[in-house]
């Protein structure tokens, strides 16, 4: 829900504001793609700032909200890219919604099925039991298999492997030996750390790419670049606030104790941190 709200606000705002800057001929699909890209929050960078020990509740909020938003944004972007937006009509809008729901539902089903299959293989088949090497290999290969199948079927690989991981953590994880649990925990943590480090390094090096800055300076004036950046940042902040505050309010209505409720400070932290990181990336 939050991703769709953010997507709508950013897309509509971009059509109303960026179109006045005369930066080029942008079509409807470009504005929708822009909304899908900036509606995704980068929880990886934000979680590096937060401490799970000091603020466990806020950490869980950012992690859960960020992962789901990222997966939904990817599916939404793929649906936009695969859809013909020429001669837009109400019928095509319904087709677009149907395409989005199909990608989301099919990717989710494939991920869940792959996760359940991995749990069955490790629990029932002899060659997958009581061997740390085989159990770890099966878990990694089944997760990768779900991603490859999704790409072959033109689905969302990220969303598929996300739900596959959720199912594997609930079922496959409890069917392996204790040594396999420790091994997979440290193996995936190491791979995650290496991937995050590479991502940060790549973004930092890309920001200092002189050739790209030359192209930008030759194409647009400095004032126009500043105006474009300011508009995008403002739209991201407004879009984030438009769904964080209402959804947090609804969530607080279901909580009984004050300690379980999301405070205003935590809501503002989620908006500012995720919006800034999303804009920078």
N, C-alpha and C positions, 0 to 999 in steps of 0.2 A: 504494500500500500504506500509506504513512504517513498519508495523508488518511483512509483507512478506519479505521485504528487510532485516530487522534485523534477521529474522528466517533463511534466506538463508546464510547470512554471518556467523552467529554463528555456524550453523550446519556444513558448509564447513570448517570453521576454526577449529572446534573441531575435525573433522575427520583428518585434516592435522597435528594438533599440539598435541592434547591430546593423540592420538593414539601412539605417539612416547614415551610417558612417561611409557608405560607398566604397567598401573594400573589395568589391568584386561581385560577380553574378552568382549569388547563392540561391539555391532552390529549396523547396520545402523539405526534401530529403536531407539536405545539409543541416538545416536547423534542427530537425528531429534527431539526426545523428549526434549533433552537438549536445542536445539535451540528454541523450542516452549516455554519452561519455561522461559528462560532468555530474550526472545524477549518481554515479558510482562513487562511493567513499573508499578511500584507501586505508583500511583498518591496520594494515601491516605497519605502516610508518607511525601511525598514531599509537599503536600498542607498544612501540619502542620507547615512547615518552612516558607512558603510564607504567606504574608499578603494580603488579598483580598482588603483591603482599600488602602494600599500603592502601590501595583502593581496589579491592577485589570485585565489588559490585559494579563500579564504573568500568573496570576492565572487561567484565563479562558483557555489559551492555554494548560497549564499542565493538567487541569481537563478534557477538552474535548479529548485531545490526549491520556491521560492515560486511561480513561474509555473505549474508543473504542479499544485501543490496548489490554487491559486486556481481554475484551470479545472475540476479534478475536483470541488471543493466546489460550484461553481456548477451543474454537472450533477447532483450529488447533491441539492442543494436543489430544483432544478426537478423532479426525479423524485419527491421527497417531496410537493411542492405538487400535482403532477398525479395523485397516487395516493390512493385512498380507503382510509384506515386504520381505518375502522369495522369491527368484528367481525374483528379481526386473526387470521389463521390461517397455518399453514405454507404453504398454497397461495398466499395473498396475499403472503407474504414472497418466494416464488419469483417471483411476478409483479413485485414491486418490484425485485428484482435484475435481472430481464429488462428492465424499463423503464430502469433505470440503464445497463445494458450497451448497450441500443439507442441511448439518447441519446448516450452516449460514442462508440460506434462510428460511428453515422451522422454525428455532428458532425465527427469526425475524418476520415471519408471525404470529406465535402463540402469540408472545408478543404484537404485534399490535392489533390482534383480541381480546385478553383479555382486553387490555386497552379500546378499543372501546365498548366492552360489559359492562364494568364497568360504562362508561359514559352513556350508554343507560339505564342501570338499575336504576341509580340514577336520571336521568332526566325524564324517562317515567313511571316507576313503582311507585305506591303509597307508598309501604312500605319502599322505600328507600329515600323518600323526607322529608325535613323539620324536620329532627331528627338528631342531631349531633352524637348521639351514633351510629345510624344505618349507617349514611353516612361514618363515620370514620371506622366502622367495615367492611363495604362493600369494601372500598378502600384497606384496609389491606388484607382482605381475597381474593379479586380478584388478588392482586399482588402475594400472596402466592399460589393461585390456578394456576396461569400461570407457576410458578416455578415447582409445583408438576406435572402438565401435561407434561411439558418438560422432566422431569426426567422419567416419566412413558413411554414416547414415545422415550426414548433414545436420546433426543436432549440436547442442552446446556441450563441448567436452568438459568445460569448467564446472558447469552445473551438474553434469553426470558424475564426475569424480568427487564432487562435494558430497552428494547424497550417498555415493558409494562409501565414502569415508565415514559418514555418520552411521550407516548400517554396520560397517565393519567394526566400529568402535563399540557398538552395542552387542553384537553377536559373535563375530569372528574373534575379537579380542579375548573373549571368555572361553574360547575353545582351544586356545594354544597353551603351551606349557609356560611356566613362570619365567624360564630363561628366554623364551621367545618374546614374552611381553617386555622384558627389560631391553632386549636387543632392538626390537622394533621402536620402542619409545626413544631410545638414544639415536637410532639410525635416522628416523624421521625428523627428530629435533636437529640433528646435524645437517641434514639436507635442507631443512627449512632455513637454518641460519646462513648456510652458504648461498642459497637462492636470494635471500633478503639482502645480504651483503653485496652480491653481484648487481642486484636491482638498484640499490642506492649508489653504487659506484658508477653504473651506467648512466643514471639520471644526472649525477653530478658532472660527469665528463661531457654528456650531451648538452648540458646547459652552457658549457664553455666552448662550444663548437663555433669557431670564428666564421666559418663559411655560412652557417645558418643565420648568424647575426648580420652578415653582409647582405644576404638576400632580403631579410626583413627590412633593413635600413634603406635598401634600394627600392623596395616595393612600396613601403608605407612611410609616412612621416613619423617622427618621434611622438608627436601629440596624438596622432591617430592610434599608434600602438598602445600608448598609455590609456587612451579612452577605451579601447577594446579590452584591455586587461582589467580595467576598473569595472566595466560593465559585466564581464564574466564573473569576477569575484563577487560583485554585489548580487548577481542572480543566484550564485551558488549559496551565499549566506541566506538570502531570502527563502530560497527553496528548502534549505535545511531547516530553517526555523519554522517554516509552514507546516512541516509534519512532525518535527521533534516535539514541539510544545503541545499540540493537540493529542498526539498519540501517548505522550507521557502523562498527560492529564487523565486520559481514559484508563491508562494502566494504573495510575494512583488510586482511581476509584475502586479498584478491585483489591487494593491492599488495606489491611486493617491496622498494622503497626506503623509508626512513623519511620522506623528503620528500614522497612521494605519499600518505601516510596522513593521515587526519583526526585531529588531536590532540584530547585531552580539552578543552583550552582553546577550540578552535574549535567543538567540539560544544556546550559550555556557552554560548558566544557566540550560536550559532544559536538555541538554546532561549530564552535570556533576551530577546534583541533582538526576535525575531519574535513571541514570546508577548506581550510588553509592548505592542508596536505594534498587534497584532491586538486586544488587550483594549481599548486606548484608542479605536480606530476603532469 
